[in-house]
Amino acid sequence: MDRTSARPFRTRLARSLLAASIVVAILPFAPAAAADAHTPDLREQTADACPWGYTSSATVFFGQDRADSGVPNRDLGDGCTIMDAIWAEAPFANHGGFLLTVTRLTASIKRDGVITSTEQARILLAAAGSDVGKRQRVTGTRAVPDRRIGLVLYTVRATMPAAPEATLEALADCGYRNAEPSGGVNNFYGRTAAQLAPLVARAGLTVPSIGVGLGDLENNLDGVIADARAFGARYVRISGSGSWDLDDYSRVAATLNSVGARLKQAGITVAYHNHGFEFTEQDGVRGYDVLVRETDPNLVAMELDLYWAASVGIDPVRLIQQYPGRFSLFHVKDMAADGSFADVGEGTIDFTRVFAYSGVAGVEYYLTENDSPRPDGVSSACDSYTNLRALRY
């Protein structure tokens, strides 16, 4: 190993040793604390200081895998949770600053009896294992894996009802391996899931995700599960409404947690797909923040539509930094200079910068889409595929 290649290794090792030393240092001196030392009576007597905060039914979570501590995200006695206290200190200038913040806050709540010494250690290790505060650079050497690229079939909705076989085969011929159909239980472009799924498979495409309605989740969850299984889908996603207020967002978050638990038992994850209206502030709070904070990251994923976020001035990178590990699915959709839809790579969105944060986001699939394809859905979809395959970040 030459000195240049050794430097990143030494840096990572130093960071790991620093994190480990912090944990080791606190363990011998930390008195055992009862995890339930803060009582429900205190919470009942105290006004909720974080009414739209992180759910206490989830864990202290900084991203996927080793960045999930597994420690319950407990209420601190005033309606705020551990995650609320940590993210109130954001944004973090760097990873070291984030670790110092987590160390300070967990030491304080350990003294208050909210967590034990072991739990503090687990939170610190999760923080050290996360990418929070780390700048992700565009190297120009990475490509989106072909097996992770798919198409949202809304792009080819004009031809799917009358000519599904020809449409799907054309998409496969230009390179697509995955597709995301949308509709409702027993109705995908005029066909049931059981009827459409064999056509998709015959074309050589797999279906990682399907789109259904919120009403389907609420009123026919068994049907949703049956349709997802027919396609072999691992994700089921819904969209929202521009008429929702904050209470509606909170209600939907509770619904996603509830159905998410049942879907998880079936090997399926529920996801929420955004438009632009979720980012409108209501009394200083965005509905999108309510959805992310009040849903359990182990049960509910977010499908981030990059076009709709950008259309209302939201920086996807900032969103990913704010909610690491929550974005299993990307709708990769581009924006023309006039704000209209463009094929991927032919508009104004800097996908290289966004994709550099794919690991932080937790992305599994990159699903291209064009709501107004020209000259037709298949041609537009194939152009987007070609451009996405050529992109380096």
C-alpha positions as CSV (number, residue, x, y, z in Angstrom):
1,M,0.0,0.0,0.0
2,D,1.5,3.3,-1.0
3,R,1.3,6.4,1.2
4,T,-1.5,8.0,-0.9
5,S,-3.8,4.9,-0.7
6,A,-2.9,4.5,3.0
7,R,-4.1,7.9,3.9
8,P,-7.9,7.3,3.6
9,F,-7.5,4.0,5.5
10,R,-5.7,5.8,8.3
11,T,-8.4,8.5,8.4
12,R,-11.2,5.9,8.7
13,L,-9.3,4.0,11.3
14,A,-8.6,7.1,13.3
15,R,-12.3,8.0,13.3
16,S,-13.3,4.5,14.3
17,L,-10.8,4.5,17.1
18,L,-12.1,7.9,18.3
19,A,-15.6,6.7,18.3
20,A,-14.6,3.5,20.2
21,S,-12.6,5.5,22.7
22,I,-15.5,7.7,23.4
23,V,-17.7,4.7,24.1
24,V,-15.1,2.9,26.2
25,A,-14.4,6.1,28.2
26,I,-18.0,6.5,29.3
27,L,-18.8,2.9,30.2
28,P,-16.8,2.5,33.4
29,F,-18.1,5.8,34.9
30,A,-21.7,5.6,33.8
31,P,-24.1,4.5,36.5
32,A,-26.7,2.0,35.5
33,A,-30.0,3.9,34.8
34,A,-33.5,2.5,34.6
35,A,-34.8,2.8,31.1
36,D,-38.2,3.7,32.4
37,A,-37.0,6.2,35.0
38,H,-39.0,9.0,33.5
39,T,-42.6,8.4,34.3
40,P,-45.8,8.8,32.2
41,D,-47.2,11.2,34.8
42,L,-44.5,13.7,34.0
43,R,-45.3,13.6,30.3
44,E,-49.0,14.1,31.1
45,Q,-48.3,17.1,33.2
46,T,-45.9,18.8,30.7
47,A,-47.0,20.6,27.5
48,D,-45.7,19.0,24.3
49,A,-42.7,21.0,23.3
50,C,-42.3,19.0,20.0
51,P,-45.8,18.5,18.7
52,W,-44.7,17.4,15.2
53,G,-41.5,15.7,16.3
54,Y,-39.9,12.2,15.9
55,T,-42.1,9.3,17.0
56,S,-41.2,7.6,20.2
57,S,-42.3,4.3,18.8
58,A,-39.2,4.1,16.6
59,T,-35.5,3.8,17.4
60,V,-32.6,6.3,17.6
61,F,-31.8,6.2,13.9
62,F,-29.0,7.9,11.8
63,G,-29.3,5.8,8.7
64,Q,-29.3,2.2,7.6
65,D,-27.6,-0.9,9.1
66,R,-24.9,0.1,11.7
67,A,-26.3,3.6,11.9
68,D,-29.5,2.3,13.6
69,S,-28.8,2.1,17.3
70,G,-31.8,-0.1,18.1
71,V,-32.3,2.0,21.2
72,P,-36.0,3.2,21.7
73,N,-36.4,6.9,20.8
74,R,-37.8,7.8,24.2
75,D,-39.7,10.8,25.2
76,L,-37.6,13.1,27.4
77,G,-40.6,14.2,29.5
78,D,-41.7,17.3,27.6
79,G,-43.1,15.7,24.4
80,C,-39.6,15.8,22.8
81,T,-37.7,12.6,22.0
82,I,-34.0,11.8,21.9
83,M,-34.0,12.3,18.1
84,D,-35.8,15.7,18.5
85,A,-33.1,16.8,20.9
86,I,-30.3,15.7,18.6
87,W,-31.7,17.1,15.3
88,A,-32.5,20.4,17.0
89,E,-28.7,21.0,16.9
90,A,-28.6,20.5,13.1
91,P,-27.2,21.3,10.6
92,F,-23.8,19.9,11.6
93,A,-20.7,21.4,10.0
94,N,-18.9,18.0,10.0
95,H,-19.1,14.5,11.3
96,G,-16.9,15.3,14.3
97,G,-19.3,18.1,15.3
98,F,-22.2,15.7,15.0
99,L,-20.4,13.1,17.3
100,L,-19.7,15.7,19.9
101,T,-23.3,16.8,19.9
102,V,-24.5,13.2,20.3
103,T,-22.0,12.6,23.1
104,R,-23.0,15.7,25.0
105,L,-26.8,15.1,24.7
106,T,-26.7,11.4,25.5
107,A,-24.5,12.1,28.5
108,S,-27.2,14.5,29.8
109,I,-30.1,12.2,29.2
110,K,-28.2,9.3,30.8
111,R,-27.8,11.4,33.9
112,D,-31.6,12.0,33.8
113,G,-32.2,8.3,33.7
114,V,-33.7,8.2,30.2
115,I,-31.1,5.7,28.9
116,T,-28.6,3.3,30.3
117,S,-24.8,3.3,29.9
118,T,-25.1,0.4,27.4
119,E,-27.8,2.3,25.4
120,Q,-25.6,5.4,25.3
121,A,-22.8,3.3,23.9
122,R,-25.1,1.9,21.2
123,I,-26.3,5.4,20.2
124,L,-22.7,6.7,20.0
125,L,-21.6,3.7,17.9
126,A,-24.6,4.3,15.6
127,A,-23.6,8.0,15.3
128,A,-20.0,7.1,14.6
129,G,-21.1,4.6,11.9
130,S,-23.3,7.1,10.2
131,D,-22.5,9.6,7.4
132,V,-24.2,12.5,9.1
133,G,-22.1,15.6,8.6
134,K,-19.9,14.0,6.0
135,R,-19.6,15.8,2.7
136,Q,-20.0,13.4,-0.2
137,R,-17.9,14.4,-3.2
138,V,-18.6,13.9,-6.9
139,T,-15.7,11.8,-8.2
140,G,-17.0,11.2,-11.7
141,T,-16.1,7.6,-11.4
142,R,-19.3,6.0,-10.2
143,A,-22.3,4.8,-12.2
144,V,-25.9,3.9,-11.2
145,P,-26.0,0.1,-11.2
146,D,-28.0,-1.1,-14.2
147,R,-29.9,-3.6,-12.1
148,R,-31.1,-0.7,-10.0
149,I,-32.6,1.3,-12.8
150,G,-36.3,1.2,-13.6
151,L,-39.1,3.1,-15.1
152,V,-42.3,4.5,-13.5
153,L,-44.9,3.1,-15.9
154,Y,-46.9,6.4,-15.6
155,T,-44.5,7.5,-18.4
156,V,-46.0,5.0,-20.8
157,R,-49.6,5.2,-19.5
158,A,-50.9,6.1,-23.0
159,T,-50.0,2.7,-24.5
160,M,-50.1,0.4,-21.5
161,P,-53.9,-0.2,-21.5
162,A,-54.1,-1.2,-25.2
163,A,-50.7,-2.6,-25.9
164,P,-49.0,-3.7,-22.7
165,E,-46.9,-6.5,-24.3
166,A,-45.4,-4.3,-27.0
167,T,-44.8,-1.4,-24.5
168,L,-43.1,-3.6,-22.0
169,E,-41.0,-5.4,-24.6
170,A,-39.9,-2.1,-26.1
171,L,-38.8,-0.9,-22.6
172,A,-36.8,-4.1,-22.0
173,D,-35.2,-3.8,-25.5
174,C,-33.8,-0.4,-24.7
175,G,-32.3,-1.7,-21.5
176,Y,-34.7,-1.4,-18.6
177,R,-34.7,-4.2,-16.0
178,N,-37.3,-2.9,-13.6
179,A,-40.7,-1.2,-13.7
180,E,-43.0,0.4,-11.3
181,P,-46.7,0.1,-12.2
182,S,-49.3,2.2,-10.5
183,G,-53.0,2.0,-10.1
184,G,-55.2,0.4,-7.4
185,V,-56.1,-3.0,-6.1
186,N,-57.1,-5.2,-9.1
187,N,-56.7,-2.3,-11.5
188,F,-53.4,-1.6,-13.2
189,Y,-53.9,-0.1,-16.6
190,G,-57.2,-1.9,-16.9
191,R,-55.9,-5.3,-15.8
192,T,-55.6,-7.0,-12.4
193,A,-52.2,-7.6,-10.9
194,A,-52.5,-11.3,-11.7
195,Q,-53.2,-10.5,-15.3
196,L,-50.4,-7.9,-15.8
197,A,-47.7,-9.5,-13.8
198,P,-47.0,-12.4,-16.3
199,L,-46.8,-9.8,-19.1
200,V,-44.1,-7.9,-17.2
201,A,-42.2,-11.0,-16.4
202,R,-42.4,-12.2,-20.0
203,A,-40.8,-9.0,-21.1
204,G,-37.9,-9.7,-18.8
205,L,-38.7,-6.9,-16.3
206,T,-39.0,-7.2,-12.5
207,V,-41.3,-5.0,-10.3
208,P,-39.6,-3.8,-7.1
209,S,-42.4,-1.3,-6.3
210,I,-46.1,-0.7,-7.1
211,G,-48.2,2.4,-6.6
212,V,-51.6,2.2,-4.9
213,G,-53.9,4.6,-3.2
214,L,-54.1,5.5,0.5
215,G,-57.7,4.1,0.5
216,D,-56.3,0.7,-0.6
217,L,-54.0,0.6,2.4
218,E,-56.8,1.7,4.8
219,N,-59.6,-0.5,3.4
220,N,-58.1,-3.4,1.5
221,L,-54.7,-4.2,2.9
222,D,-55.1,-7.9,2.1
223,G,-55.7,-6.9,-1.6
224,V,-52.6,-4.7,-1.6
225,I,-50.5,-7.6,-0.2
226,A,-51.9,-10.0,-2.8
227,D,-51.2,-7.6,-5.6
228,A,-47.6,-6.9,-4.4
229,R,-47.0,-10.6,-4.2
230,A,-48.4,-11.2,-7.7
231,F,-45.8,-8.7,-9.0
232,G,-43.0,-9.8,-6.6
233,A,-42.8,-6.2,-5.3
234,R,-40.9,-5.4,-2.1
235,Y,-42.3,-1.8,-1.9
236,V,-45.8,-0.4,-2.0
237,R,-46.0,3.3,-2.3
238,I,-48.8,5.9,-2.0
239,S,-49.1,9.7,-2.7
240,G,-50.8,12.4,-0.7
241,S,-53.2,15.3,-1.1
242,G,-52.6,19.0,-1.4
243,S,-55.6,19.6,0.8
244,W,-54.1,17.9,3.9
245,D,-53.4,19.9,7.1
246,L,-50.8,19.0,9.7
247,D,-53.3,16.8,11.6
248,D,-54.0,14.9,8.3
249,Y,-50.3,14.3,7.8
250,S,-50.0,13.0,11.4
251,R,-53.0,10.7,10.9
252,V,-51.5,9.4,7.6
253,A,-48.1,8.8,9.4
254,A,-49.9,6.8,12.0
255,T,-51.7,4.8,9.3
256,L,-48.3,4.1,7.5
257,N,-46.9,2.9,10.8
258,S,-49.8,0.6,11.4
259,V,-50.0,-0.9,7.9
260,G,-46.2,-0.8,7.6
261,A,-46.1,-3.3,10.5
262,R,-48.4,-5.7,8.8
263,L,-46.7,-5.3,5.4
264,K,-43.3,-5.9,7.0
265,Q,-44.6,-9.3,8.1
266,A,-45.3,-10.0,4.5
267,G,-41.8,-8.9,3.4
268,I,-43.1,-5.6,2.0
269,T,-42.2,-2.0,2.9
270,V,-44.7,0.8,2.6
271,A,-43.3,4.1,1.0
272,Y,-44.6,7.6,0.6
273,H,-44.1,9.4,-2.7
274,N,-44.0,13.2,-2.6
275,H,-45.2,15.9,-4.9
276,G,-44.5,19.6,-4.1
277,F,-47.3,20.5,-1.8
278,E,-45.9,18.5,1.2
279,F,-43.2,21.2,1.5
280,T,-45.5,24.1,2.0
281,E,-45.2,25.4,5.6
282,Q,-48.3,25.4,7.8
283,D,-47.7,27.3,11.1
284,G,-44.0,27.0,10.4
285,V,-44.1,23.2,9.9
286,R,-43.9,21.3,6.6
287,G,-46.2,18.3,6.2
288,Y,-43.3,16.4,4.8
289,D,-41.4,16.7,8.0
290,V,-44.4,15.4,10.0
291,L,-44.5,12.3,7.7
292,V,-40.8,11.6,8.0
293,R,-40.5,12.2,11.8
294,E,-43.7,10.5,12.8
295,T,-43.1,7.3,10.8
296,D,-40.9,4.5,12.0
297,P,-37.8,4.2,9.7
298,N,-37.9,0.4,10.2
299,L,-41.4,0.3,8.8
300,V,-41.8,3.2,6.4
301,A,-39.6,4.4,3.5
302,M,-39.8,7.5,1.4
303,E,-39.8,7.6,-2.4
304,L,-38.2,10.9,-3.2
305,D,-39.4,12.5,-6.4
306,L,-36.5,14.7,-7.4
307,Y,-38.5,16.8,-9.8
308,W,-41.3,17.7,-7.5
309,A,-38.9,18.5,-4.7
310,A,-36.8,20.8,-6.9
311,S,-40.0,22.4,-8.4
312,V,-40.7,24.1,-5.0
313,G,-37.1,25.0,-4.2
314,I,-36.2,22.0,-2.1
315,D,-32.6,20.9,-2.3
316,P,-32.6,17.0,-2.3
317,V,-29.2,16.9,-0.8
318,R,-30.2,19.0,2.2
319,L,-33.3,16.7,2.6
320,I,-31.1,13.6,2.5
321,Q,-28.7,15.1,5.1
322,Q,-31.7,15.9,7.3
323,Y,-33.2,12.4,7.0
324,P,-30.3,10.0,6.3
325,G,-31.3,6.4,5.4
326,R,-35.0,7.2,4.7
327,F,-35.0,7.3,0.9
328,S,-35.1,3.7,-0.5
329,L,-36.5,4.9,-3.8
330,F,-35.8,7.8,-6.1
331,H,-38.1,9.0,-8.8
332,V,-35.4,10.3,-11.2
333,K,-37.2,13.0,-13.1
334,D,-35.7,16.1,-14.7
335,M,-36.8,19.7,-15.1
336,A,-36.5,21.8,-18.2
337,A,-35.4,25.5,-17.9
338,D,-39.0,26.6,-18.1
339,G,-40.1,24.3,-15.2
340,S,-41.7,21.7,-17.4
341,F,-40.7,18.0,-17.5
342,A,-37.6,16.9,-19.3
343,D,-36.0,13.5,-20.0
344,V,-33.4,12.6,-17.5
345,G,-30.1,14.3,-18.2
346,E,-31.6,16.8,-20.5
347,G,-32.8,19.3,-17.9
348,T,-31.5,21.4,-15.1
349,I,-31.3,19.1,-12.1
350,D,-27.7,18.2,-11.1
351,F,-28.1,14.4,-10.6
352,T,-24.4,13.9,-10.1
353,R,-24.5,16.0,-6.9
354,V,-27.6,14.2,-5.7
355,F,-26.4,10.7,-6.5
356,A,-23.2,11.4,-4.6
357,Y,-25.4,11.1,-1.5
358,S,-27.1,7.9,-2.6
359,G,-25.4,6.0,0.2
360,V,-26.5,8.5,2.8
361,A,-30.0,8.4,1.4
362,G,-30.2,4.6,1.4
363,V,-31.3,4.3,-2.2
364,E,-32.1,0.9,-3.7
365,Y,-33.8,1.8,-6.9
366,Y,-33.6,4.7,-9.4
367,L,-36.9,4.9,-11.2
368,T,-37.0,7.3,-14.2
369,E,-40.1,9.2,-15.1
370,N,-41.5,11.9,-17.4
371,D,-45.0,13.1,-16.7
372,S,-45.3,14.7,-20.1
373,P,-43.2,12.5,-22.4
374,R,-42.3,13.6,-26.0
375,P,-42.7,12.4,-28.7
376,D,-44.1,9.3,-26.9
377,G,-43.7,7.4,-23.6
378,V,-41.4,4.7,-24.9
379,S,-39.1,7.1,-26.8
380,S,-38.9,9.4,-23.8
381,A,-38.3,6.5,-21.4
382,C,-35.5,5.1,-23.5
383,D,-33.8,8.4,-23.8
384,S,-33.8,8.8,-20.0
385,Y,-32.4,5.3,-19.6
386,T,-29.6,5.9,-22.0
387,N,-28.7,9.2,-20.4
388,L,-28.9,7.8,-16.9
389,R,-26.6,4.9,-17.8
390,A,-24.0,7.3,-19.2
391,L,-24.1,9.5,-16.1
392,R,-21.1,9.5,-13.8
393,Y,-21.1,10.9,-10.3
